[in-house]
């Protein structure tokens, strides 16, 4: 009997299966500093303890996406170690902030699967939940991933694809409790544009581009303890479809979020991720750009200091977003690598 973990293959998953993932992770100031070094995010609430205290926090919360990636990383050895690609996200809610010193753990429940027509892979749907040391949910989300089969000749299971909401109802969003953003420091944030100033249908080119370096991607993925072979093992991936390692899709999400500061500087917190697609692969050496469309605005129950903006951010590789490249009648414009639909909280006037 082997003592090593080869990861789960498509045949190993069953509907209703619950997996408790190993290695709880205590988030430190070092994690925050390294994340900052990797992505250069400039949102003031996460950058400044003083800005955070003025809004009612004890100190600056951890970037929402850092918490997301750490929880995601916990799930990889059991869910996507043998993945071909992570395909998408849905119904992701951010329940409460994470602070340095919090310990995050995760579990996942299999909620669907479907074998692909090639008989070599299948898509597995899971709902993953991240909790802090008190057992409080900090984040939960659905993702679906294409996983290799161990045996191509094994019979296909009856497809069972879950029905997922297109959008998280804004009334189900969970704004941070015991906070008050009525006097949010716009000088510190570097932007004078608040929730009231954005219009549905407005498009924002975030202008800047960032080239992904191999070393940065490897360091970031290790930061989350993400062990997926497609990101690390050039020996095996060199013989695969692309001949090289894939950039972790979450790396692109974090880059797009950081780029979005230029135009959305007061989008202080994530409320939810409604859905997301990694449209095309990304590799070291590609330069990532991003643009965002405002899809919807919503007031929040019992909050006059914050509003919610539903945003759709598209990231591209080696394609500036001057002309807002995006979805076509069939497929996407050349260069689009990410299509992310999400809610953010933004201070109001």
C-alpha positions as CSV (number, residue, x, y, z in Angstrom):
1,X,0.0,0.0,0.0
2,X,1.5,3.3,-1.1
3,X,1.9,6.1,1.5
4,X,2.0,8.9,-1.0
5,X,-1.0,10.8,-2.3
6,X,-1.5,10.7,-6.1
7,X,-4.7,12.8,-5.9
8,X,-8.2,11.9,-6.9
9,X,-9.1,11.0,-10.4
10,X,-12.5,11.5,-12.0
11,X,-13.7,8.0,-10.9
12,X,-12.9,8.7,-7.3
13,X,-15.6,11.4,-6.9
14,X,-19.2,10.7,-5.9
15,X,-22.2,12.9,-5.4
16,X,-22.6,14.1,-1.8
17,X,-19.0,13.1,-0.9
18,X,-17.5,15.5,1.7
19,X,-13.8,16.0,1.8
20,X,-12.1,17.7,4.8
21,X,-8.9,19.2,3.4
22,X,-5.5,19.0,5.2
23,X,-3.2,21.7,6.5
24,X,-5.0,24.6,8.2
25,X,-3.2,27.8,7.5
26,X,-2.5,30.7,9.9
27,X,-2.4,33.9,7.9
28,X,0.5,36.2,8.8
29,X,1.7,39.7,8.1
30,X,4.3,38.0,6.0
31,X,1.6,36.5,3.7
32,X,0.1,40.0,3.3
33,X,3.5,41.6,2.5
34,X,4.3,38.8,0.0
35,X,0.9,39.1,-1.7
36,X,1.5,42.9,-1.9
37,X,4.9,42.3,-3.5
38,X,3.4,39.9,-6.1
39,X,0.4,41.9,-7.2
40,X,1.0,45.5,-6.1
41,X,-2.6,46.1,-5.0
42,X,-3.2,49.7,-3.8
43,X,-6.6,49.6,-2.2
44,X,-6.3,51.7,0.9
45,X,-8.4,49.7,3.2
46,X,-6.1,46.7,3.0
47,X,-2.9,48.8,2.8
48,X,-3.4,51.0,5.8
49,X,-4.3,50.0,9.4
50,X,-5.2,53.6,10.0
51,X,-7.7,53.8,7.1
52,X,-9.2,50.5,8.3
53,X,-9.5,51.8,11.9
54,X,-11.4,54.9,10.7
55,X,-13.9,52.6,9.1
56,X,-14.4,50.5,12.3
57,X,-11.9,47.7,11.9
58,X,-9.4,46.8,14.6
59,X,-6.7,46.7,11.9
60,X,-6.4,46.3,8.1
61,X,-8.3,43.2,6.8
62,X,-6.5,40.7,4.6
63,X,-7.2,41.2,0.9
64,X,-10.3,39.2,0.0
65,X,-8.6,37.4,-2.8
66,X,-5.6,36.3,-0.7
67,X,-8.2,34.6,1.6
68,X,-9.9,33.1,-1.4
69,X,-6.6,31.7,-2.8
70,X,-5.6,30.3,0.5
71,X,-8.9,28.5,0.9
72,X,-8.7,27.4,-2.7
73,X,-5.2,26.1,-2.2
74,X,-6.4,23.8,0.6
75,X,-8.7,22.1,-1.8
76,X,-6.2,21.4,-4.6
77,X,-4.6,18.1,-3.3
78,X,-8.0,16.5,-3.1
79,X,-10.0,18.1,-5.9
80,X,-7.7,19.3,-8.7
81,X,-4.3,17.7,-8.3
82,X,-5.0,15.8,-11.5
83,X,-6.8,18.6,-13.2
84,X,-6.4,19.6,-16.8
85,X,-7.8,23.0,-16.0
86,X,-10.0,24.8,-13.5
87,X,-13.0,25.9,-15.6
88,X,-15.1,28.3,-13.6
89,X,-16.7,29.7,-10.4
90,X,-20.2,30.5,-9.2
91,X,-22.2,31.5,-6.1
92,X,-19.1,32.7,-4.2
93,X,-19.9,34.7,-1.1
94,X,-17.5,36.5,1.2
95,X,-19.0,36.2,4.7
96,X,-16.6,38.0,7.0
97,X,-13.2,39.6,6.9
98,X,-9.9,37.7,7.6
99,X,-7.2,39.3,9.6
100,X,-3.5,38.4,10.2
101,X,-3.5,35.7,13.0
102,X,-6.6,34.0,11.7
103,X,-6.3,30.3,10.8
104,X,-8.2,29.1,7.7
105,X,-9.3,25.6,7.0
106,X,-11.5,24.2,4.2
107,X,-13.8,21.4,3.2
108,X,-15.6,20.5,0.0
109,X,-18.8,18.7,-1.0
110,X,-19.1,17.1,-4.4
111,X,-22.3,18.4,-6.0
112,X,-22.1,17.2,-9.6
113,X,-20.0,15.6,-12.3
114,X,-20.1,14.8,-16.0
115,X,-17.7,12.7,-18.1
116,X,-16.4,14.4,-21.2
117,X,-17.1,13.0,-24.7
118,X,-13.4,12.0,-25.2
119,X,-13.7,9.5,-22.3
120,X,-10.4,10.7,-20.9
121,X,-11.5,13.4,-18.6
122,X,-14.6,14.6,-16.7
123,X,-15.9,17.7,-15.0
124,X,-16.4,17.7,-11.3
125,X,-18.4,20.3,-9.4
126,X,-17.7,21.1,-5.8
127,X,-18.9,23.6,-3.1
128,X,-15.9,24.5,-1.0
129,X,-16.2,26.3,2.3
130,X,-13.4,28.2,4.2
131,X,-13.7,28.7,8.0
132,X,-11.6,30.5,10.5
133,X,-10.3,29.1,13.9
134,X,-13.7,29.8,15.5
135,X,-15.5,27.8,12.9
136,X,-17.1,30.9,11.3
137,X,-17.5,30.7,7.5
138,X,-15.3,33.3,5.8
139,X,-16.0,32.2,2.2
140,X,-17.9,29.6,0.3
141,X,-18.1,29.0,-3.5
142,X,-18.8,26.5,-6.2
143,X,-16.1,25.7,-8.8
144,X,-15.9,23.1,-11.6
145,X,-12.7,21.5,-12.7
146,X,-11.8,19.2,-15.6
147,X,-10.1,16.1,-14.0
148,X,-8.3,13.3,-15.7
149,X,-9.6,9.7,-15.5
150,X,-7.4,7.0,-14.1
151,X,-8.7,4.5,-16.5
152,X,-10.1,5.5,-19.9
153,X,-12.1,2.3,-20.1
154,X,-14.0,2.8,-16.9
155,X,-17.7,3.3,-17.4
156,X,-19.1,6.8,-17.5
157,X,-21.4,7.8,-14.6
158,X,-24.8,9.2,-15.1
159,X,-24.3,13.0,-15.6
160,X,-25.5,15.1,-12.7
161,X,-24.9,18.8,-13.4
162,X,-26.0,21.2,-10.6
163,X,-28.2,24.1,-11.3
164,X,-26.4,27.3,-10.2
165,X,-27.6,30.9,-9.9
166,X,-26.4,33.3,-12.5
167,X,-26.0,36.1,-9.9
168,X,-25.9,36.3,-6.1
169,X,-28.9,38.2,-5.0
170,X,-27.6,41.6,-3.7
171,X,-29.9,41.3,-0.7
172,X,-27.9,38.1,0.2
173,X,-24.6,40.0,0.3
174,X,-23.0,40.3,3.7
175,X,-21.5,43.8,4.2
176,X,-19.0,44.0,7.1
177,X,-20.6,44.4,10.4
178,X,-19.7,47.1,13.0
179,X,-18.2,49.3,10.3
180,X,-19.0,52.8,9.0
181,X,-17.7,54.1,5.7
182,X,-19.4,57.5,5.9
183,X,-16.1,59.3,6.5
184,X,-14.0,57.2,4.2
185,X,-10.7,59.0,3.5
186,X,-10.7,59.8,-0.3
187,X,-7.3,61.4,-0.1
188,X,-5.9,58.2,1.2
189,X,-7.7,56.1,-1.3
190,X,-6.5,58.2,-4.2
191,X,-9.9,58.3,-5.9
192,X,-12.8,60.8,-5.5
193,X,-15.3,58.5,-7.3
194,X,-17.9,56.8,-5.0
195,X,-20.8,54.4,-5.5
196,X,-23.1,57.3,-6.6
197,X,-20.7,58.3,-9.4
198,X,-20.9,55.0,-11.4
199,X,-23.5,54.3,-14.1
200,X,-24.9,51.0,-15.3
201,X,-23.3,50.3,-18.7
202,X,-20.2,52.4,-18.0
203,X,-17.0,50.8,-19.2
204,X,-13.6,51.5,-17.7
205,X,-10.3,50.7,-19.4
206,X,-7.8,50.2,-16.5
207,X,-5.0,51.2,-18.9
208,X,-2.0,49.5,-17.2
209,X,-0.5,46.2,-18.1
210,X,1.6,43.7,-16.1
211,X,3.8,41.0,-17.6
212,X,3.7,37.7,-15.7
213,X,7.1,36.3,-14.7
214,X,7.6,32.6,-14.2
215,X,9.2,33.1,-10.8
216,X,6.4,35.3,-9.5
217,X,3.8,32.9,-10.6
218,X,5.6,30.0,-8.9
219,X,6.1,32.0,-5.7
220,X,2.4,33.0,-5.6
221,X,1.1,29.5,-6.2
222,X,3.4,28.2,-3.4
223,X,2.1,31.0,-1.2
224,X,-1.4,29.4,-1.4
225,X,0.0,25.8,-1.0
226,X,-1.6,25.1,-4.4
227,X,0.0,21.8,-5.6
228,X,-1.6,21.4,-9.0
229,X,0.8,19.7,-11.4
230,X,-0.1,21.9,-14.3
231,X,1.5,24.9,-12.5
232,X,4.7,23.3,-11.3
233,X,5.9,20.3,-13.2
234,X,7.5,21.2,-16.5
235,X,8.7,17.7,-17.0
236,X,5.1,16.4,-17.3
237,X,3.6,19.6,-18.8
238,X,6.3,19.8,-21.4
239,X,4.8,16.6,-22.9
240,X,1.2,17.9,-22.7
241,X,-1.1,20.0,-24.9
242,X,0.7,23.3,-24.5
243,X,4.2,22.1,-23.9
244,X,4.6,24.4,-20.8
245,X,3.1,25.1,-17.4
246,X,-0.2,27.0,-17.1
247,X,-0.5,30.1,-15.0
248,X,-2.9,29.5,-12.1
249,X,-6.2,31.2,-13.0
250,X,-6.3,32.9,-9.6
251,X,-3.1,34.7,-10.4
252,X,-4.8,36.3,-13.4
253,X,-7.8,37.2,-11.2
254,X,-5.5,38.9,-8.6
255,X,-3.7,40.8,-11.4
256,X,-7.0,42.0,-12.9
257,X,-8.2,43.1,-9.4
258,X,-5.0,45.1,-8.8
259,X,-5.2,46.7,-12.3
260,X,-8.8,47.7,-11.6
261,X,-7.6,50.1,-8.9
262,X,-7.1,52.6,-11.8
263,X,-10.8,53.5,-12.2
264,X,-12.3,51.6,-9.2
265,X,-10.0,52.8,-6.4
266,X,-12.8,52.9,-3.8
267,X,-14.1,49.4,-4.6
268,X,-12.9,48.4,-1.1
269,X,-14.2,44.9,-0.6
270,X,-15.6,41.9,-2.5
271,X,-19.2,41.0,-1.7
272,X,-19.5,38.0,-4.0
273,X,-18.3,36.3,-7.2
274,X,-21.3,35.6,-9.4
275,X,-19.4,33.6,-12.0
276,X,-16.1,33.4,-13.7
277,X,-14.5,31.7,-16.7
278,X,-10.9,31.1,-17.5
279,X,-11.5,31.7,-21.2
280,X,-8.0,30.8,-22.5
281,X,-4.7,29.7,-20.9
282,X,-2.1,32.2,-19.8
283,X,1.7,31.7,-19.7
284,X,4.7,33.3,-18.3
285,X,5.8,36.2,-20.5
286,X,2.2,37.2,-21.3
287,X,1.2,40.8,-20.4
288,X,-2.2,41.1,-18.7
289,X,-4.5,44.0,-19.2
290,X,-8.1,44.5,-17.9
291,X,-11.3,46.5,-18.4
292,X,-14.5,46.5,-16.4
293,X,-18.2,47.2,-17.2
294,X,-20.7,48.2,-14.5
295,X,-23.6,45.7,-14.8
296,X,-25.8,46.7,-11.9
297,X,-26.0,49.0,-8.8
298,X,-27.8,48.0,-5.6
299,X,-28.4,49.7,-2.3
300,X,-27.8,47.5,0.8
301,X,-30.3,46.7,3.4
302,X,-29.9,48.9,6.5
303,X,-26.7,50.5,5.1
304,X,-26.5,54.0,3.8
305,X,-22.7,54.2,4.0
306,X,-22.0,51.5,1.5
307,X,-23.5,50.4,-1.9
308,X,-22.9,47.4,-4.1
309,X,-21.7,47.5,-7.6
310,X,-22.0,44.4,-9.9
311,X,-19.0,44.5,-12.1
312,X,-17.8,42.4,-15.1
313,X,-14.0,42.4,-15.5
314,X,-12.4,41.0,-18.6
315,X,-8.6,40.3,-18.6
316,X,-6.6,39.9,-21.8
317,X,-3.1,38.7,-22.6
318,X,-0.9,40.8,-24.9
319,X,-4.0,42.9,-25.9
320,X,-4.5,46.4,-24.5
321,X,-8.2,47.1,-23.7
322,X,-8.6,50.4,-25.5
323,X,-11.5,48.9,-27.6
324,X,-12.9,46.8,-24.7
325,X,-12.3,43.3,-26.3
326,X,-14.9,40.9,-24.9
327,X,-17.6,38.4,-25.7
328,X,-18.6,37.9,-29.4
329,X,-21.7,36.2,-30.7
330,X,-19.8,33.0,-30.6
331,X,-16.9,32.9,-28.2
332,X,-14.6,35.7,-27.2
333,X,-12.3,38.2,-28.9
334,X,-8.7,37.2,-29.4
335,X,-6.6,37.6,-26.3
336,X,-9.4,37.4,-23.7
337,X,-8.3,35.1,-20.8
338,X,-10.7,35.9,-18.0
339,X,-14.4,36.8,-17.7
340,X,-15.3,37.6,-14.0
341,X,-18.7,38.7,-12.8
342,X,-18.7,40.0,-9.2
343,X,-20.1,42.3,-6.6
344,X,-18.0,44.9,-4.7
345,X,-18.8,47.2,-1.8
346,X,-18.1,50.9,-2.3
347,X,-18.6,53.9,0.0
348,X,-21.5,56.2,-0.8
349,X,-21.8,60.0,-0.6
